[in-house]
Amino acid sequence: MDILEKRVRDLGVEVVADARALALVQDGDRIVGSIVRIENQPHFVKAKKGVVLATGGFVMNEDMRRKYCPESFKVSDPIGDQDDGTGINLGVGAGGNAIHMDQFFTTCPWTIPEPQAYGVFVNIQGQRFINEDCYHGRVSRCAVDQPGGKVYLLLDSAHFSKPLELARTPIAGTGDTWEEVEAELEMPEGTLSNTMAFYNKHAKEGRDPLFDKRAPILKPLDQAPFVALELNFETSYFSFFTLGGLKTSTDGEVLDREGNPIAGLFAAGRCTSGLPAWGMATHRA
């Protein structure tokens, strides 16, 4: 940001901070300026070429989240500072099309300390649900979609170290066998233990026939004692932000519902709907 700001100032751009965007000004079919509030006074700014909306998403706007992205209320640690949806609402008011508004990104720092990255995730039924060597954001997002409000990260003594306090992932069960861990977690007999027996058998052969996990992350978890960390969606640290926003062209033009650019209006960053809003849900990182 320091490099970008220096370049902007070297080009002679006037930077005004603490200015609240209130509205866009439209003349015919073209956006020609904006209204901003500075020191509690409205100021009218004329645009020579266009207005660029770059005000972030809407993670800090609970009303918008309830309307568009209610699934995000499963987790409790929003990040985004002033991401209150202002830019998205301004763009929609000018005729823009907001898409993928139900999408959000979330992640829990379960790969810190690093040995925990070799662990196995199971849901409350004791079943794996993801290839754990995927991008941590994808793993966390798929975890939040599991039933029961929590998942467990399973580790053996060779791959366990104290989790970050920030993560808020307490030890939920321990044992000298996976059957004992299963019992401590009050799972039906033969669920988690069979999951781990199947996983370890194939991990020793360097294979994961269910999810295609690969070396070097693929390791058998067979060194007792064993432990299960609880990742609770409400109480563990699952940071998140919204991914939906204004539909744009590859040149950053805000598009209307027919796919036509709105003259003079552009958008960038999290107030737009970019590739992650759909690509992350279908492609392994």
MORA-V909276 format. One record per pair of residues at least 24 apart in sequence whose C-alpha atoms are under 10 Angstrom apart, sorted by sequence separation. I is the first residue (numbers start at 0). J is the second residue. D is the distance in whole Angstrom. If there is no record, write none. Layout:
BEGIN
<<I	J	D> <I	J	D>>
END
This chain:
BEGIN
<<18	42	9> <55	79	7> <56	80	10> <57	81	8> <58	82	6> <59	83	5> <60	84	7> <121	145	9> <122	146	7> <123	147	6> <126	150	10> <127	151	10> <153	177	9> <195	219	9> <196	220	9> <244	268	9> <245	269	9> <246	270	9> <247	271	7> <249	273	10> <55	80	9> <56	81	9> <57	82	5> <58	83	6> <59	84	8> <60	85	9> <63	88	10> <110	135	8> <122	147	8> <123	148	9> <125	150	9> <126	151	10> <195	220	8> <196	221	9> <244	269	7> <245	270	6> <246	271	6> <247	272	8> <24	50	10> <55	81	7> <56	82	5> <57	83	4> <58	84	8> <109	135	8> <122	148	9> <123	149	7> <124	150	9> <125	151	8> <195	221	9> <242	268	10> <243	269	8> <244	270	5> <245	271	4> <246	272	6> <247	273	8> <23	50	8> <54	81	8> <55	82	5> <56	83	7> <57	84	4> <78	105	10> <108	135	8> <122	149	7> <123	150	6> <153	180	9> <242	269	7> <243	270	7> <244	271	4> <245	272	5> <246	273	8> <54	82	7> <55	83	8> <56	84	5> <57	85	8> <77	105	9> <106	134	10> <107	135	8> <108	136	9> <121	149	9> <122	150	5> <123	151	8> <241	269	8> <242	270	8> <243	271	7> <244	272	4> <245	273	9> <54	83	8> <55	84	7> <56	85	8> <57	86	9> <76	105	9> <106	135	6> <107	136	8> <109	138	10> <121	150	6> <122	151	6> <240	269	9> <241	270	9> <242	271	8> <243	272	5> <244	273	8> <54	84	8> <55	85	8> <56	86	8> <57	87	8> <71	101	9> <76	106	10> <105	135	9> <106	136	5> <109	139	9> <120	150	7> <121	151	5> <122	152	9> <242	272	6> <243	273	8> <54	85	7> <55	86	7> <56	87	7> <57	88	10> <67	98	10> <68	99	9> <70	101	8> <71	102	8> <74	105	8> <76	107	10> <105	136	6> <106	137	8> <107	138	9> <108	139	9> <120	151	6> <121	152	7> <241	272	10> <242	273	8> <20	52	10> <53	85	10> <54	86	5> <55	87	8> <67	99	9> <68	100	6> <69	101	7> <70	102	9> <71	103	7> <74	106	10> <104	136	7> <105	137	8> <106	138	8> <107	139	6> <119	151	8> <120	152	5> <121	153	8> <242	274	9> <243	275	9> <244	276	9> <52	85	9> <53	86	7> <54	87	8> <67	100	6> <68	101	4> <69	102	10> <70	103	8> <71	104	9> <104	137	8> <105	138	9> <106	139	5> <107	140	9> <118	151	10> <119	152	6> <120	153	6> <151	184	9> <242	275	7> <243	276	6> <20	54	9> <52	86	6> <53	87	9> <66	100	9> <67	101	5> <68	102	7> <69	103	10> <71	105	9> <105	139	6> <106	140	7> <118	152	6> <119	153	5> <120	154	9> <242	276	5> <243	277	9> <51	86	9> <52	87	8> <66	101	9> <67	102	9> <68	103	8> <104	139	9> <105	140	6> <106	141	10> <107	142	10> <117	152	10> <118	153	5> <119	154	7> <241	276	9> <242	277	9> <64	100	9> <65	101	10> <104	140	7> <105	141	9> <106	142	9> <116	152	9> <117	153	9> <118	154	5> <119	155	10> <52	89	8> <63	100	9> <64	101	8> <103	140	8> <105	142	10> <106	143	9> <115	152	8> <117	154	8> <118	155	8> <52	90	8> <105	143	8> <115	153	9> <116	154	9> <117	155	10> <153	191	10> <51	90	10> <64	103	10> <115	154	7> <114	154	9> <115	155	9> <117	157	10> <118	158	7> <117	158	7> <118	159	9> <115	157	10> <116	158	8> <117	159	9> <153	195	9> <57	100	9> <109	152	8> <114	157	8> <115	158	6> <116	159	10> <177	220	10> <184	227	8> <56	100	10> <114	158	5> <115	159	6> <177	221	9> <180	224	10> <183	227	10> <58	103	9> <113	158	9> <114	159	6> <115	160	7> <176	221	9> <179	224	10> <180	225	7> <184	229	10> <112	158	9> <113	159	9> <114	160	7> <115	161	9> <175	221	10> <176	222	9> <177	223	9> <179	225	9> <180	226	7> <181	227	9> <56	103	10> <112	159	8> <113	160	9> <115	162	8> <175	222	9> <176	223	7> <177	224	9> <179	226	10> <180	227	7> <112	160	7> <175	223	5> <176	224	7> <177	225	7> <111	160	9> <112	161	7> <113	162	10> <174	223	8> <175	224	5> <176	225	7> <177	226	9> <111	161	9> <112	162	6> <173	223	10> <174	224	6> <175	225	6> <176	226	10> <177	227	10> <111	162	7> <112	163	7> <173	224	7> <174	225	5> <175	226	9> <110	162	9> <111	163	7> <173	225	5> <174	226	7> <109	162	8> <110	163	10> <172	225	8> <173	226	4> <174	227	9> <108	162	9> <109	163	8> <172	226	6> <173	227	6> <108	163	8> <111	166	9> <171	226	8> <172	227	5> <173	228	9> <33	89	10> <125	181	8> <170	226	7> <171	227	6> <172	228	7> <108	165	8> <109	166	7> <124	181	10> <170	227	6> <171	228	6> <172	229	9> <107	165	9> <108	166	6> <109	167	10> <169	227	9> <170	228	5> <171	229	6> <107	166	7> <108	167	10> <109	168	8> <125	184	9> <168	227	10> <169	228	6> <170	229	6> <171	230	9> <107	167	9> <108	168	10> <124	184	10> <158	218	9> <168	228	6> <169	229	6> <170	230	9> <107	168	9> <123	184	8> <124	185	10> <125	186	7> <167	228	10> <168	229	5> <169	230	8> <123	185	9> <124	186	7> <125	187	8> <157	219	10> <158	220	8> <167	229	9> <168	230	5> <169	231	9> <22	85	9> <30	93	8> <123	186	7> <124	187	8> <125	188	10> <157	220	8> <167	230	8> <168	231	7> <21	85	8> <22	86	9> <29	93	9> <123	187	10> <125	189	9> <126	190	7> <127	191	9> <155	219	9> <156	220	8> <157	221	9> <158	222	9> <166	230	9> <167	231	9> <20	85	8> <21	86	10> <28	93	9> <125	190	5> <126	191	6> <154	219	10> <155	220	5> <156	221	8> <157	222	6> <159	224	10> <19	85	9> <20	86	8> <22	88	9> <23	89	7> <28	94	10> <124	190	7> <125	191	4> <126	192	10> <154	220	6> <155	221	6> <156	222	6> <157	223	8> <159	225	9> <162	228	9> <168	234	8> <169	235	9> <22	89	6> <23	90	8> <123	190	10> <124	191	7> <125	192	8> <126	193	9> <127	194	7> <153	220	8> <154	221	9> <155	222	5> <156	223	6> <157	224	9> <158	225	10> <159	226	8> <167	234	7> <168	235	6> <21	89	8> <22	90	10> <25	93	8> <123	191	9> <125	193	9> <126	194	6> <127	195	9> <154	222	9> <155	223	6> <156	224	6> <157	225	9> <158	226	10> <159	227	10> <166	234	9> <167	235	5> <168	236	8> <20	89	9> <23	92	9> <24	93	9> <74	143	8> <122	191	9> <125	194	7> <126	195	9> <154	223	9> <155	224	6> <156	225	6> <159	228	10> <166	235	6> <167	236	6> <22	92	9> <23	93	7> <73	143	7> <121	191	8> <125	195	9> <154	224	9> <155	225	4> <156	226	8> <165	235	8> <166	236	5> <167	237	9> <22	93	9> <73	144	9> <127	198	9> <154	225	6> <155	226	6> <164	235	10> <165	236	7> <166	237	8> <71	143	9> <153	225	7> <154	226	5> <155	227	9> <164	236	9> <166	238	10> <70	143	9> <121	194	9> <153	226	6> <154	227	6> <70	144	9> <74	148	9> <121	195	10> <152	226	8> <153	227	5> <154	228	8> <73	148	8> <119	194	10> <151	226	10> <152	227	5> <153	228	6> <119	195	9> <151	227	6> <152	228	5> <153	229	9> <130	207	9> <150	227	9> <151	228	5> <152	229	7> <132	210	10> <150	228	8> <151	229	5> <152	230	7> <119	198	9> <130	209	8> <131	210	9> <132	211	9> <133	212	8> <150	229	6> <151	230	6> <129	209	9> <130	210	5> <131	211	10> <132	212	6> <133	213	10> <149	229	7> <150	230	5> <151	231	8> <128	209	9> <129	210	7> <130	211	7> <131	212	7> <132	213	7> <149	230	6> <150	231	7> <127	209	9> <128	210	8> <129	211	10> <130	212	5> <131	213	9> <132	214	9> <148	230	9> <149	231	4> <150	232	8> <127	210	9> <129	212	9> <130	213	9> <132	215	9> <133	216	10> <148	231	6> <149	232	6> <132	216	6> <147	231	9> <148	232	6> <149	233	8> <131	216	8> <132	217	8> <147	232	9> <148	233	8> <149	234	10> <131	217	9> <148	234	10> <149	235	9> <130	217	10> <143	230	9> <145	232	10> <142	230	9> <143	231	9> <144	232	10> <142	231	10> <143	232	7> <142	232	9> <143	233	10> <139	230	10> <139	232	10> <143	237	9> <117	214	10> <140	237	9> <117	215	9> <118	216	8> <119	217	9> <139	237	8> <117	216	5> <118	217	9> <119	218	10> <139	238	10> <140	239	9> <116	216	7> <117	217	7> <118	218	8> <119	219	10> <115	216	10> <116	217	10> <117	218	6> <118	219	9> <119	220	8> <136	237	10> <114	216	9> <117	219	9> <118	220	8> <136	238	10> <117	220	8> <136	239	9> <121	227	10> <120	227	9> <119	227	9> <120	228	10> <122	230	10> <118	227	10> <120	229	10> <118	228	10> <120	230	10> <109	228	9> <109	230	9> <107	230	8> <107	232	9> <108	235	10> <109	236	9> <107	235	8> <108	236	8> <109	237	10> <107	236	6> <108	237	8> <106	236	8> <107	237	5> <108	238	9> <105	236	10> <106	237	5> <107	238	7> <105	237	6> <106	238	6> <107	239	9> <104	237	10> <105	238	5> <106	239	7> <104	238	8> <105	239	4> <106	240	10> <104	239	5> <105	240	7> <103	239	7> <104	240	5> <105	241	9> <103	240	6> <104	241	6> <102	240	9> <103	241	4> <104	242	7> <102	241	6> <103	242	5> <104	243	10> <140	279	10> <141	280	9> <101	241	8> <102	242	5> <103	243	7> <140	280	9> <100	241	8> <101	242	8> <102	243	6> <99	241	10> <100	242	7> <101	243	7> <102	244	9> <137	279	7> <99	242	7> <100	243	4> <101	244	10> <136	279	9> <137	280	8> <98	242	9> <99	243	5> <100	244	6> <137	281	10> <98	243	6> <99	244	7> <100	245	9> <134	279	9> <137	282	9> <138	283	10> <97	243	7> <98	244	6> <99	245	9> <137	283	8> <138	284	10> <97	244	5> <98	245	6> <99	246	9> <137	284	8> <96	244	8> <97	245	4> <98	246	6> <136	284	9> <95	244	10> <96	245	6> <97	246	6> <98	247	10> <133	282	10> <134	283	7> <135	284	9> <95	245	7> <96	246	6> <97	247	9> <133	283	6> <134	284	5> <95	246	7> <96	247	9> <132	283	9> <133	284	6> <95	247	9> <132	284	9> <91	244	9> <130	283	9> <90	244	9> <91	245	8> <90	245	7> <91	246	10> <76	232	10> <87	243	9> <88	244	9> <89	245	10> <90	246	10> <97	253	10> <74	231	9> <75	232	8> <76	233	9> <84	241	10> <87	244	6> <88	245	9> <95	252	10> <96	253	8> <97	254	9> <73	231	10> <74	232	5> <75	233	6> <76	234	9> <82	240	9> <86	244	9> <87	245	6> <95	253	6> <96	254	6> <97	255	9> <98	256	10> <73	232	6> <74	233	5> <75	234	7> <76	235	9> <77	236	10> <78	237	10> <79	238	10> <82	241	9> <86	245	9> <87	246	10> <94	253	9> <95	254	5> <96	255	5> <97	256	9> <72	232	9> <73	233	6> <74	234	8> <75	235	8> <76	236	6> <77	237	8> <78	238	6> <79	239	9> <84	244	9> <93	253	9> <94	254	8> <95	255	4> <96	256	5> <72	233	9> <73	234	10> <74	235	8> <75	236	7> <76	237	6> <77	238	6> <78	239	6> <79	240	7> <94	255	6> <95	256	7> <96	257	9> <74	236	8> <75	237	7> <76	238	5> <77	239	5> <78	240	6> <79	241	9> <91	253	9> <93	255	9> <94	256	8> <95	257	10> <96	258	8> <74	237	6> <75	238	7> <76	239	6> <77	240	6> <78	241	9> <90	253	7> <91	254	10> <95	258	9> <73	237	9> <74	238	8> <75	239	8> <76	240	9> <77	241	9> <90	254	9> <91	255	8> <95	259	9> <74	239	8> <90	255	9> <91	256	10> <95	260	9> <94	260	10> <95	261	7> <72	239	10> <94	261	8> <71	239	8> <93	261	8> <71	240	8> <95	264	9> <71	241	8> <102	272	9> <90	261	9> <93	264	9> <100	271	10> <104	275	9> <99	271	10> <100	272	8> <103	275	9> <104	276	8> <68	241	8> <97	270	9> <98	271	9> <99	272	7> <102	275	9> <103	276	7> <67	241	10> <68	242	10> <90	264	8> <97	271	8> <98	272	6> <99	273	9> <102	276	6> <68	243	9> <90	265	9> <96	271	10> <97	272	8> <98	273	10> <101	276	9> <102	277	8> <104	279	9> <67	243	9> <90	266	8> <96	272	10> <100	276	9> <64	241	9> <99	276	6> <98	276	9> <99	277	8> <102	280	9> <87	266	9> <86	266	8> <90	270	9> <58	239	8> <59	240	9> <86	267	10> <90	271	10> <58	240	5> <59	241	9> <87	269	9> <88	270	9> <57	240	8> <58	241	6> <86	269	9> <87	270	6> <56	240	7> <57	241	6> <58	242	9> <86	270	6> <87	271	8> <55	240	10> <56	241	6> <57	242	9> <84	269	10> <85	270	9> <86	271	9> <87	272	10> <55	241	9> <56	242	7> <57	243	9> <84	270	7> <55	242	10> <56	243	7> <57	244	9> <82	269	9> <83	270	10> <56	244	7> <82	270	9> <55	244	9> <56	245	10> <79	269	10> <52	245	10> <52	251	10> <51	251	9> <51	252	9> <52	253	9> <50	252	10> <51	253	9> <49	252	10> <50	262	10> <51	263	8> <52	264	8> <53	265	9> <54	266	9> <55	267	9> <56	268	8> <57	269	9> <49	262	8> <50	263	6> <51	264	6> <52	265	6> <53	266	6> <54	267	8> <55	268	6> <56	269	5> <57	270	8> <48	262	9> <49	263	4> <50	264	5> <51	265	5> <52	266	4> <53	267	5> <54	268	8> <55	269	5> <56	270	5> <48	263	6> <49	264	6> <50	265	6> <51	266	5> <52	267	6> <53	268	6> <54	269	7> <55	270	5> <56	271	8> <47	263	9> <48	264	9> <49	265	7> <50	266	8> <51	267	7> <52	268	8> <53	269	7> <54	270	6> <55	271	8> <56	272	9> <46	263	8> <52	269	10> <53	270	6> <54	271	10> <46	264	10> <52	270	7> <53	271	8> <52	271	9> <30	261	8> <31	262	9> <32	263	9> <29	261	7> <30	262	6> <31	263	7> <32	264	9> <28	261	7> <29	262	5> <30	263	5> <31	264	9> <28	262	7> <29	263	6> <30	264	6> <27	262	10> <28	263	9> <29	264	8> <30	265	10> <25	262	10> <25	263	9> <25	264	10> <23	264	9>>
END
